[in-house]
Amino acid sequence: MNHNVLINLADARQRHSGPGVPSPCVSVCQMDTDSGLCRGCWRTIDEIAGWSALSDEARLQIWSRIEERQR
């Protein structure tokens, strides 16, 4: 899959001044039809849709999956 953006939690934390786990969204909202992942944030549509209702622990699990997907 050809992604234009590589992301990680450490960088997102630097850009995010508020409390809690920052969103991985980088405003490149395009779903890759082959992989089912967003080309910008590397999340599935279900991960994107449910993000706002998740606990910090669940959000960290998604971040872990995102970073794994980029390897």
Distance bins in CASP14 RR format, pairs under 12 A and 6 or more apart:
PFRMAT RR
TARGET T0000
AUTHOR 0000-0000-0000
RMODE 2
METHOD distances of the structure
MODEL  1
1 30 0 0 0 0 0 1 0 0 0 0 0
1 31 0 0 0 0 0 1 0 0 0 0 0
1 32 1 0 1 0 0 0 0 0 0 0 0
1 33 0 0 0 0 0 1 0 0 0 0 0
1 34 1 0 0 1 0 0 0 0 0 0 0
1 35 1 0 1 0 0 0 0 0 0 0 0
1 36 0 0 0 0 1 0 0 0 0 0 0
1 37 1 0 0 1 0 0 0 0 0 0 0
1 38 0 0 0 0 0 1 0 0 0 0 0
1 39 1 0 0 1 0 0 0 0 0 0 0
1 40 0 0 0 0 0 1 0 0 0 0 0
1 42 0 0 0 0 1 0 0 0 0 0 0
1 69 0 0 0 0 1 0 0 0 0 0 0
1 70 0 0 0 0 0 1 0 0 0 0 0
2 30 0 0 0 0 0 1 0 0 0 0 0
2 32 0 0 0 0 1 0 0 0 0 0 0
2 34 0 0 0 0 1 0 0 0 0 0 0
2 35 0 0 0 0 1 0 0 0 0 0 0
2 37 0 0 0 0 0 1 0 0 0 0 0
2 39 1 0 0 1 0 0 0 0 0 0 0
2 40 0 0 0 0 0 1 0 0 0 0 0
3 26 0 0 0 0 0 1 0 0 0 0 0
3 28 0 0 0 0 1 0 0 0 0 0 0
3 30 0 0 0 0 1 0 0 0 0 0 0
3 31 0 0 0 0 0 1 0 0 0 0 0
3 32 1 0 0 1 0 0 0 0 0 0 0
3 34 0 0 0 0 0 1 0 0 0 0 0
3 35 0 0 0 0 1 0 0 0 0 0 0
3 36 0 0 0 0 0 1 0 0 0 0 0
3 37 0 0 0 0 1 0 0 0 0 0 0
3 38 0 0 0 0 1 0 0 0 0 0 0
3 39 1 0 1 0 0 0 0 0 0 0 0
3 40 1 0 0 1 0 0 0 0 0 0 0
3 41 0 0 0 0 1 0 0 0 0 0 0
3 42 1 0 0 1 0 0 0 0 0 0 0
3 43 0 0 0 0 0 1 0 0 0 0 0
3 66 0 0 0 0 0 1 0 0 0 0 0
3 69 0 0 0 0 1 0 0 0 0 0 0
3 70 1 0 0 1 0 0 0 0 0 0 0
4 26 0 0 0 0 1 0 0 0 0 0 0
4 27 0 0 0 0 0 1 0 0 0 0 0
4 28 1 0 0 1 0 0 0 0 0 0 0
4 30 0 0 0 0 1 0 0 0 0 0 0
4 32 0 0 0 0 0 1 0 0 0 0 0
4 38 0 0 0 0 0 1 0 0 0 0 0
4 39 1 0 0 1 0 0 0 0 0 0 0
4 40 1 0 0 1 0 0 0 0 0 0 0
4 41 0 0 0 0 0 1 0 0 0 0 0
4 42 0 0 0 0 0 1 0 0 0 0 0
5 11 0 0 0 0 0 1 0 0 0 0 0
5 12 0 0 0 0 0 1 0 0 0 0 0
5 24 0 0 0 0 1 0 0 0 0 0 0
5 25 0 0 0 0 0 1 0 0 0 0 0
5 26 1 0 1 0 0 0 0 0 0 0 0
5 27 0 0 0 0 1 0 0 0 0 0 0
5 28 1 0 1 0 0 0 0 0 0 0 0
5 29 0 0 0 0 0 1 0 0 0 0 0
5 30 0 0 0 0 0 1 0 0 0 0 0
5 37 0 0 0 0 0 1 0 0 0 0 0
5 38 0 0 0 0 1 0 0 0 0 0 0
5 39 1 0 0 1 0 0 0 0 0 0 0
5 40 1 0 1 0 0 0 0 0 0 0 0
5 41 0 0 0 0 1 0 0 0 0 0 0
5 42 0 0 0 0 1 0 0 0 0 0 0
5 66 0 0 0 0 0 1 0 0 0 0 0
5 70 0 0 0 0 1 0 0 0 0 0 0
6 12 0 0 0 0 0 1 0 0 0 0 0
6 24 0 0 0 0 0 1 0 0 0 0 0
6 26 0 0 0 0 1 0 0 0 0 0 0
6 28 0 0 0 0 0 1 0 0 0 0 0
6 39 0 0 0 0 0 1 0 0 0 0 0
6 40 0 0 0 0 1 0 0 0 0 0 0
6 41 0 0 0 0 0 1 0 0 0 0 0
6 42 0 0 0 0 1 0 0 0 0 0 0
6 66 0 0 0 0 1 0 0 0 0 0 0
6 67 0 0 0 0 1 0 0 0 0 0 0
6 69 0 0 0 0 0 1 0 0 0 0 0
6 70 1 0 1 0 0 0 0 0 0 0 0
6 71 0 0 0 0 0 1 0 0 0 0 0
7 13 0 0 0 0 0 1 0 0 0 0 0
7 14 0 0 0 0 0 1 0 0 0 0 0
7 15 0 0 0 0 0 1 0 0 0 0 0
7 22 0 0 0 0 0 1 0 0 0 0 0
7 23 0 0 0 0 0 1 0 0 0 0 0
7 24 1 0 1 0 0 0 0 0 0 0 0
7 25 0 0 0 0 1 0 0 0 0 0 0
7 26 1 0 0 1 0 0 0 0 0 0 0
7 27 0 0 0 0 0 1 0 0 0 0 0
7 28 0 0 0 0 1 0 0 0 0 0 0
7 37 0 0 0 0 0 1 0 0 0 0 0
7 38 0 0 0 0 0 1 0 0 0 0 0
7 39 0 0 0 0 0 1 0 0 0 0 0
7 40 1 0 0 1 0 0 0 0 0 0 0
7 41 1 0 0 1 0 0 0 0 0 0 0
7 42 1 0 0 1 0 0 0 0 0 0 0
7 43 0 0 0 0 0 1 0 0 0 0 0
7 62 0 0 0 0 0 1 0 0 0 0 0
7 63 0 0 0 0 1 0 0 0 0 0 0
7 66 1 0 0 1 0 0 0 0 0 0 0
7 67 0 0 0 0 1 0 0 0 0 0 0
7 69 0 0 0 0 0 1 0 0 0 0 0
7 70 1 0 0 1 0 0 0 0 0 0 0
8 14 0 0 0 0 0 1 0 0 0 0 0
8 15 0 0 0 0 0 1 0 0 0 0 0
8 22 0 0 0 0 0 1 0 0 0 0 0
8 24 0 0 0 0 1 0 0 0 0 0 0
8 26 0 0 0 0 0 1 0 0 0 0 0
8 41 0 0 0 0 0 1 0 0 0 0 0
8 42 0 0 0 0 0 1 0 0 0 0 0
8 63 0 0 0 0 1 0 0 0 0 0 0
8 64 0 0 0 0 0 1 0 0 0 0 0
8 66 0 0 0 0 1 0 0 0 0 0 0
8 67 1 0 1 0 0 0 0 0 0 0 0
8 68 0 0 0 0 0 1 0 0 0 0 0
8 69 0 0 0 0 0 1 0 0 0 0 0
8 70 1 0 0 1 0 0 0 0 0 0 0
8 71 0 0 0 0 0 1 0 0 0 0 0
9 15 0 0 0 0 0 1 0 0 0 0 0
9 16 0 0 0 0 1 0 0 0 0 0 0
9 20 0 0 0 0 0 1 0 0 0 0 0
9 21 1 0 0 1 0 0 0 0 0 0 0
9 22 1 0 0 1 0 0 0 0 0 0 0
9 23 0 0 0 0 0 1 0 0 0 0 0
9 24 1 0 0 1 0 0 0 0 0 0 0
9 41 0 0 0 0 0 1 0 0 0 0 0
9 42 0 0 0 0 0 1 0 0 0 0 0
9 56 0 0 0 0 0 1 0 0 0 0 0
9 59 0 0 0 0 1 0 0 0 0 0 0
9 60 1 0 0 1 0 0 0 0 0 0 0
9 61 0 0 0 0 0 1 0 0 0 0 0
9 62 0 0 0 0 1 0 0 0 0 0 0
9 63 1 0 1 0 0 0 0 0 0 0 0
9 64 0 0 0 0 1 0 0 0 0 0 0
9 65 0 0 0 0 0 1 0 0 0 0 0
9 66 0 0 0 0 1 0 0 0 0 0 0
9 67 1 0 0 1 0 0 0 0 0 0 0
9 68 0 0 0 0 0 1 0 0 0 0 0
9 70 0 0 0 0 0 1 0 0 0 0 0
10 16 0 0 0 0 0 1 0 0 0 0 0
10 22 0 0 0 0 0 1 0 0 0 0 0
10 24 0 0 0 0 0 1 0 0 0 0 0
10 63 0 0 0 0 1 0 0 0 0 0 0
10 67 0 0 0 0 1 0 0 0 0 0 0
11 22 0 0 0 0 1 0 0 0 0 0 0
11 24 0 0 0 0 1 0 0 0 0 0 0
11 26 0 0 0 0 1 0 0 0 0 0 0
11 63 0 0 0 0 0 1 0 0 0 0 0
11 66 0 0 0 0 0 1 0 0 0 0 0
11 67 0 0 0 0 0 1 0 0 0 0 0
12 18 0 0 0 0 0 1 0 0 0 0 0
12 20 0 0 0 0 0 1 0 0 0 0 0
12 21 0 0 0 0 1 0 0 0 0 0 0
12 22 1 0 1 0 0 0 0 0 0 0 0
12 23 1 0 0 1 0 0 0 0 0 0 0
12 24 1 0 0 1 0 0 0 0 0 0 0
12 25 0 0 0 0 1 0 0 0 0 0 0
12 26 0 0 0 0 1 0 0 0 0 0 0
12 41 0 0 0 0 1 0 0 0 0 0 0
12 42 0 0 0 0 0 1 0 0 0 0 0
12 59 0 0 0 0 0 1 0 0 0 0 0
12 60 0 0 0 0 0 1 0 0 0 0 0
12 62 0 0 0 0 0 1 0 0 0 0 0
12 63 1 0 0 1 0 0 0 0 0 0 0
12 66 0 0 0 0 1 0 0 0 0 0 0
12 67 0 0 0 0 0 1 0 0 0 0 0
13 19 0 0 0 0 0 1 0 0 0 0 0
13 20 0 0 0 0 1 0 0 0 0 0 0
13 21 0 0 0 0 1 0 0 0 0 0 0
13 22 1 0 1 0 0 0 0 0 0 0 0
13 23 0 0 0 0 0 1 0 0 0 0 0
13 24 0 0 0 0 0 1 0 0 0 0 0
13 59 0 0 0 0 0 1 0 0 0 0 0
13 60 0 0 0 0 0 1 0 0 0 0 0
13 63 0 0 0 0 1 0 0 0 0 0 0
14 22 0 0 0 0 1 0 0 0 0 0 0
15 22 1 0 0 1 0 0 0 0 0 0 0
15 23 0 0 0 0 0 1 0 0 0 0 0
15 24 0 0 0 0 0 1 0 0 0 0 0
15 25 0 0 0 0 0 1 0 0 0 0 0
15 26 0 0 0 0 1 0 0 0 0 0 0
15 27 0 0 0 0 0 1 0 0 0 0 0
16 22 1 1 0 0 0 0 0 0 0 0 0
16 23 1 0 0 1 0 0 0 0 0 0 0
16 24 0 0 0 0 0 1 0 0 0 0 0
16 25 0 0 0 0 0 1 0 0 0 0 0
16 26 0 0 0 0 0 1 0 0 0 0 0
16 59 0 0 0 0 0 1 0 0 0 0 0
16 63 0 0 0 0 0 1 0 0 0 0 0
19 56 0 0 0 0 1 0 0 0 0 0 0
20 54 0 0 0 0 0 1 0 0 0 0 0
20 55 0 0 0 0 0 1 0 0 0 0 0
20 56 1 0 1 0 0 0 0 0 0 0 0
20 57 0 0 0 0 0 1 0 0 0 0 0
20 59 1 0 0 1 0 0 0 0 0 0 0
20 60 0 0 0 0 1 0 0 0 0 0 0
20 63 0 0 0 0 0 1 0 0 0 0 0
21 51 0 0 0 0 1 0 0 0 0 0 0
21 52 0 0 0 0 0 1 0 0 0 0 0
21 54 0 0 0 0 1 0 0 0 0 0 0
21 55 0 0 0 0 1 0 0 0 0 0 0
21 56 1 0 1 0 0 0 0 0 0 0 0
21 57 0 0 0 0 1 0 0 0 0 0 0
21 58 0 0 0 0 1 0 0 0 0 0 0
21 59 1 1 0 0 0 0 0 0 0 0 0
21 60 1 0 1 0 0 0 0 0 0 0 0
21 61 0 0 0 0 1 0 0 0 0 0 0
21 62 0 0 0 0 1 0 0 0 0 0 0
21 63 1 0 0 1 0 0 0 0 0 0 0
21 64 0 0 0 0 0 1 0 0 0 0 0
21 66 0 0 0 0 0 1 0 0 0 0 0
22 41 0 0 0 0 0 1 0 0 0 0 0
22 51 0 0 0 0 0 1 0 0 0 0 0
22 56 0 0 0 0 0 1 0 0 0 0 0
22 59 0 0 0 0 1 0 0 0 0 0 0
22 60 0 0 0 0 0 1 0 0 0 0 0
22 62 0 0 0 0 0 1 0 0 0 0 0
22 63 0 0 0 0 1 0 0 0 0 0 0
22 66 0 0 0 0 0 1 0 0 0 0 0
23 29 0 0 0 0 0 1 0 0 0 0 0
23 38 0 0 0 0 0 1 0 0 0 0 0
23 40 0 0 0 0 0 1 0 0 0 0 0
23 41 1 0 0 1 0 0 0 0 0 0 0
23 43 0 0 0 0 1 0 0 0 0 0 0
23 47 0 0 0 0 0 1 0 0 0 0 0
23 48 0 0 0 0 1 0 0 0 0 0 0
23 50 0 0 0 0 0 1 0 0 0 0 0
23 51 1 0 0 1 0 0 0 0 0 0 0
23 52 0 0 0 0 1 0 0 0 0 0 0
23 54 0 0 0 0 0 1 0 0 0 0 0
23 56 0 0 0 0 0 1 0 0 0 0 0
23 59 0 0 0 0 1 0 0 0 0 0 0
23 62 0 0 0 0 1 0 0 0 0 0 0
23 63 0 0 0 0 1 0 0 0 0 0 0
23 66 0 0 0 0 0 1 0 0 0 0 0
24 37 0 0 0 0 0 1 0 0 0 0 0
24 38 0 0 0 0 1 0 0 0 0 0 0
24 40 0 0 0 0 1 0 0 0 0 0 0
24 41 1 0 1 0 0 0 0 0 0 0 0
24 42 1 0 0 1 0 0 0 0 0 0 0
24 43 1 0 0 1 0 0 0 0 0 0 0
24 44 0 0 0 0 0 1 0 0 0 0 0
24 47 0 0 0 0 1 0 0 0 0 0 0
24 48 0 0 0 0 1 0 0 0 0 0 0
24 51 0 0 0 0 1 0 0 0 0 0 0
24 54 0 0 0 0 0 1 0 0 0 0 0
24 59 0 0 0 0 1 0 0 0 0 0 0
24 60 0 0 0 0 0 1 0 0 0 0 0
24 62 1 0 0 1 0 0 0 0 0 0 0
24 63 1 0 0 1 0 0 0 0 0 0 0
24 64 0 0 0 0 0 1 0 0 0 0 0
24 65 0 0 0 0 0 1 0 0 0 0 0
24 66 1 0 1 0 0 0 0 0 0 0 0
24 67 0 0 0 0 1 0 0 0 0 0 0
24 69 0 0 0 0 0 1 0 0 0 0 0
24 70 0 0 0 0 0 1 0 0 0 0 0
25 38 0 0 0 0 1 0 0 0 0 0 0
25 39 0 0 0 0 0 1 0 0 0 0 0
25 40 1 0 0 1 0 0 0 0 0 0 0
25 41 1 0 1 0 0 0 0 0 0 0 0
25 42 0 0 0 0 0 1 0 0 0 0 0
25 43 0 0 0 0 1 0 0 0 0 0 0
25 47 0 0 0 0 0 1 0 0 0 0 0
25 48 1 0 0 1 0 0 0 0 0 0 0
25 51 0 0 0 0 1 0 0 0 0 0 0
25 52 0 0 0 0 0 1 0 0 0 0 0
25 59 0 0 0 0 0 1 0 0 0 0 0
25 62 0 0 0 0 0 1 0 0 0 0 0
25 66 0 0 0 0 0 1 0 0 0 0 0
26 38 0 0 0 0 1 0 0 0 0 0 0
26 39 0 0 0 0 1 0 0 0 0 0 0
26 40 1 0 1 0 0 0 0 0 0 0 0
26 41 1 0 1 0 0 0 0 0 0 0 0
26 42 0 0 0 0 1 0 0 0 0 0 0
26 43 0 0 0 0 0 1 0 0 0 0 0
26 66 0 0 0 0 0 1 0 0 0 0 0
27 38 0 0 0 0 0 1 0 0 0 0 0
27 39 0 0 0 0 0 1 0 0 0 0 0
27 40 0 0 0 0 1 0 0 0 0 0 0
27 41 0 0 0 0 1 0 0 0 0 0 0
28 37 0 0 0 0 0 1 0 0 0 0 0
28 38 1 0 0 1 0 0 0 0 0 0 0
28 39 1 0 1 0 0 0 0 0 0 0 0
28 40 1 1 0 0 0 0 0 0 0 0 0
28 41 1 0 0 1 0 0 0 0 0 0 0
28 42 0 0 0 0 0 1 0 0 0 0 0
28 43 0 0 0 0 0 1 0 0 0 0 0
29 37 0 0 0 0 0 1 0 0 0 0 0
29 38 1 0 0 1 0 0 0 0 0 0 0
29 39 0 0 0 0 1 0 0 0 0 0 0
29 40 1 0 0 1 0 0 0 0 0 0 0
29 41 0 0 0 0 1 0 0 0 0 0 0
29 43 0 0 0 0 0 1 0 0 0 0 0
29 45 0 0 0 0 0 1 0 0 0 0 0
29 48 0 0 0 0 1 0 0 0 0 0 0
30 36 0 0 0 0 0 1 0 0 0 0 0
30 37 0 0 0 0 1 0 0 0 0 0 0
30 38 1 0 0 1 0 0 0 0 0 0 0
30 39 1 0 1 0 0 0 0 0 0 0 0
30 40 1 0 0 1 0 0 0 0 0 0 0
30 41 0 0 0 0 0 1 0 0 0 0 0
30 42 0 0 0 0 0 1 0 0 0 0 0
30 45 0 0 0 0 0 1 0 0 0 0 0
30 48 0 0 0 0 0 1 0 0 0 0 0
31 37 1 0 0 1 0 0 0 0 0 0 0
31 38 1 0 1 0 0 0 0 0 0 0 0
31 39 1 0 0 1 0 0 0 0 0 0 0
31 40 0 0 0 0 1 0 0 0 0 0 0
31 41 0 0 0 0 0 1 0 0 0 0 0
31 42 0 0 0 0 0 1 0 0 0 0 0
31 43 0 0 0 0 1 0 0 0 0 0 0
31 44 0 0 0 0 1 0 0 0 0 0 0
31 45 1 0 0 1 0 0 0 0 0 0 0
31 46 0 0 0 0 0 1 0 0 0 0 0
31 47 0 0 0 0 0 1 0 0 0 0 0
31 48 0 0 0 0 1 0 0 0 0 0 0
31 49 0 0 0 0 0 1 0 0 0 0 0
32 38 1 0 0 1 0 0 0 0 0 0 0
32 39 1 0 1 0 0 0 0 0 0 0 0
32 40 0 0 0 0 1 0 0 0 0 0 0
32 41 0 0 0 0 0 1 0 0 0 0 0
32 42 0 0 0 0 1 0 0 0 0 0 0
32 43 0 0 0 0 0 1 0 0 0 0 0
32 44 0 0 0 0 0 1 0 0 0 0 0
32 45 0 0 0 0 0 1 0 0 0 0 0
32 69 0 0 0 0 0 1 0 0 0 0 0
33 39 0 0 0 0 0 1 0 0 0 0 0
33 45 0 0 0 0 0 1 0 0 0 0 0
35 42 0 0 0 0 1 0 0 0 0 0 0
35 43 0 0 0 0 0 1 0 0 0 0 0
35 44 0 0 0 0 1 0 0 0 0 0 0
35 45 0 0 0 0 0 1 0 0 0 0 0
35 69 0 0 0 0 1 0 0 0 0 0 0
35 70 0 0 0 0 0 1 0 0 0 0 0
36 42 0 0 0 0 0 1 0 0 0 0 0
36 43 0 0 0 0 1 0 0 0 0 0 0
36 44 1 0 0 1 0 0 0 0 0 0 0
36 45 1 0 0 1 0 0 0 0 0 0 0
36 46 0 0 0 0 0 1 0 0 0 0 0
36 47 0 0 0 0 0 1 0 0 0 0 0
36 48 0 0 0 0 0 1 0 0 0 0 0
36 69 0 0 0 0 0 1 0 0 0 0 0
37 43 1 0 0 1 0 0 0 0 0 0 0
37 44 1 0 0 1 0 0 0 0 0 0 0
37 45 0 0 0 0 1 0 0 0 0 0 0
37 46 0 0 0 0 0 1 0 0 0 0 0
37 47 0 0 0 0 1 0 0 0 0 0 0
37 48 0 0 0 0 1 0 0 0 0 0 0
37 62 0 0 0 0 0 1 0 0 0 0 0
37 65 0 0 0 0 0 1 0 0 0 0 0
37 66 0 0 0 0 1 0 0 0 0 0 0
37 68 0 0 0 0 0 1 0 0 0 0 0
37 69 1 0 0 1 0 0 0 0 0 0 0
37 70 0 0 0 0 0 1 0 0 0 0 0
38 44 1 0 0 1 0 0 0 0 0 0 0
38 45 1 0 0 1 0 0 0 0 0 0 0
38 46 0 0 0 0 0 1 0 0 0 0 0
38 47 0 0 0 0 1 0 0 0 0 0 0
38 48 1 0 0 1 0 0 0 0 0 0 0
38 49 0 0 0 0 0 1 0 0 0 0 0
38 51 0 0 0 0 0 1 0 0 0 0 0
38 62 0 0 0 0 0 1 0 0 0 0 0
38 66 0 0 0 0 1 0 0 0 0 0 0
38 69 0 0 0 0 0 1 0 0 0 0 0
39 69 0 0 0 0 0 1 0 0 0 0 0
40 48 0 0 0 0 0 1 0 0 0 0 0
40 66 0 0 0 0 1 0 0 0 0 0 0
40 69 0 0 0 0 0 1 0 0 0 0 0
40 70 0 0 0 0 0 1 0 0 0 0 0
41 47 0 0 0 0 1 0 0 0 0 0 0
41 48 1 0 0 1 0 0 0 0 0 0 0
41 51 0 0 0 0 1 0 0 0 0 0 0
41 62 0 0 0 0 1 0 0 0 0 0 0
41 63 0 0 0 0 0 1 0 0 0 0 0
41 65 0 0 0 0 0 1 0 0 0 0 0
41 66 1 0 0 1 0 0 0 0 0 0 0
41 67 0 0 0 0 0 1 0 0 0 0 0
41 69 0 0 0 0 0 1 0 0 0 0 0
41 70 0 0 0 0 0 1 0 0 0 0 0
42 48 0 0 0 0 0 1 0 0 0 0 0
42 62 0 0 0 0 1 0 0 0 0 0 0
42 63 0 0 0 0 1 0 0 0 0 0 0
42 64 0 0 0 0 0 1 0 0 0 0 0
42 65 0 0 0 0 1 0 0 0 0 0 0
42 66 1 0 1 0 0 0 0 0 0 0 0
42 67 0 0 0 0 1 0 0 0 0 0 0
42 68 0 0 0 0 1 0 0 0 0 0 0
42 69 1 0 1 0 0 0 0 0 0 0 0
42 70 1 0 0 1 0 0 0 0 0 0 0
42 71 0 0 0 0 0 1 0 0 0 0 0
43 49 0 0 0 0 1 0 0 0 0 0 0
43 50 0 0 0 0 1 0 0 0 0 0 0
43 51 1 0 0 1 0 0 0 0 0 0 0
43 54 0 0 0 0 0 1 0 0 0 0 0
43 59 0 0 0 0 0 1 0 0 0 0 0
43 61 0 0 0 0 0 1 0 0 0 0 0
43 62 1 0 0 1 0 0 0 0 0 0 0
43 63 0 0 0 0 1 0 0 0 0 0 0
43 65 0 0 0 0 1 0 0 0 0 0 0
43 66 1 0 0 1 0 0 0 0 0 0 0
43 67 0 0 0 0 0 1 0 0 0 0 0
43 69 0 0 0 0 1 0 0 0 0 0 0
43 70 0 0 0 0 0 1 0 0 0 0 0
44 50 0 0 0 0 0 1 0 0 0 0 0
44 51 0 0 0 0 0 1 0 0 0 0 0
44 62 0 0 0 0 1 0 0 0 0 0 0
44 65 0 0 0 0 1 0 0 0 0 0 0
44 66 0 0 0 0 0 1 0 0 0 0 0
44 69 0 0 0 0 1 0 0 0 0 0 0
45 51 0 0 0 0 0 1 0 0 0 0 0
46 53 0 0 0 0 0 1 0 0 0 0 0
46 54 0 0 0 0 0 1 0 0 0 0 0
46 58 0 0 0 0 0 1 0 0 0 0 0
46 62 0 0 0 0 0 1 0 0 0 0 0
46 65 0 0 0 0 0 1 0 0 0 0 0
47 53 0 0 0 0 0 1 0 0 0 0 0
47 54 0 0 0 0 1 0 0 0 0 0 0
47 58 0 0 0 0 1 0 0 0 0 0 0
47 59 0 0 0 0 1 0 0 0 0 0 0
47 61 0 0 0 0 1 0 0 0 0 0 0
47 62 1 0 1 0 0 0 0 0 0 0 0
47 63 0 0 0 0 0 1 0 0 0 0 0
47 64 0 0 0 0 0 1 0 0 0 0 0
47 65 1 0 0 1 0 0 0 0 0 0 0
47 66 0 0 0 0 1 0 0 0 0 0 0
47 69 0 0 0 0 0 1 0 0 0 0 0
48 54 0 0 0 0 0 1 0 0 0 0 0
48 59 0 0 0 0 0 1 0 0 0 0 0
48 62 0 0 0 0 1 0 0 0 0 0 0
48 66 0 0 0 0 0 1 0 0 0 0 0
49 62 0 0 0 0 0 1 0 0 0 0 0
50 58 0 0 0 0 1 0 0 0 0 0 0
50 59 0 0 0 0 1 0 0 0 0 0 0
50 62 0 0 0 0 1 0 0 0 0 0 0
51 58 0 0 0 0 1 0 0 0 0 0 0
51 59 1 0 0 1 0 0 0 0 0 0 0
51 61 0 0 0 0 0 1 0 0 0 0 0
51 62 1 0 0 1 0 0 0 0 0 0 0
51 63 0 0 0 0 0 1 0 0 0 0 0
51 66 0 0 0 0 0 1 0 0 0 0 0
52 58 0 0 0 0 0 1 0 0 0 0 0
52 59 0 0 0 0 1 0 0 0 0 0 0
53 59 0 0 0 0 0 1 0 0 0 0 0
54 60 0 0 0 0 1 0 0 0 0 0 0
54 61 0 0 0 0 1 0 0 0 0 0 0
54 62 1 0 0 1 0 0 0 0 0 0 0
54 63 0 0 0 0 0 1 0 0 0 0 0
55 61 0 0 0 0 1 0 0 0 0 0 0
55 62 0 0 0 0 0 1 0 0 0 0 0
56 62 0 0 0 0 0 1 0 0 0 0 0
56 63 0 0 0 0 0 1 0 0 0 0 0
57 63 0 0 0 0 0 1 0 0 0 0 0
57 64 0 0 0 0 0 1 0 0 0 0 0
58 64 0 0 0 0 0 1 0 0 0 0 0
58 65 0 0 0 0 0 1 0 0 0 0 0
59 65 0 0 0 0 0 1 0 0 0 0 0
59 66 0 0 0 0 0 1 0 0 0 0 0
60 66 0 0 0 0 0 1 0 0 0 0 0
60 67 0 0 0 0 0 1 0 0 0 0 0
61 67 0 0 0 0 0 1 0 0 0 0 0
61 68 0 0 0 0 0 1 0 0 0 0 0
62 68 0 0 0 0 0 1 0 0 0 0 0
62 69 0 0 0 0 0 1 0 0 0 0 0
63 69 0 0 0 0 0 1 0 0 0 0 0
63 70 0 0 0 0 0 1 0 0 0 0 0
64 70 0 0 0 0 0 1 0 0 0 0 0
64 71 0 0 0 0 0 1 0 0 0 0 0
65 71 0 0 0 0 0 1 0 0 0 0 0
END
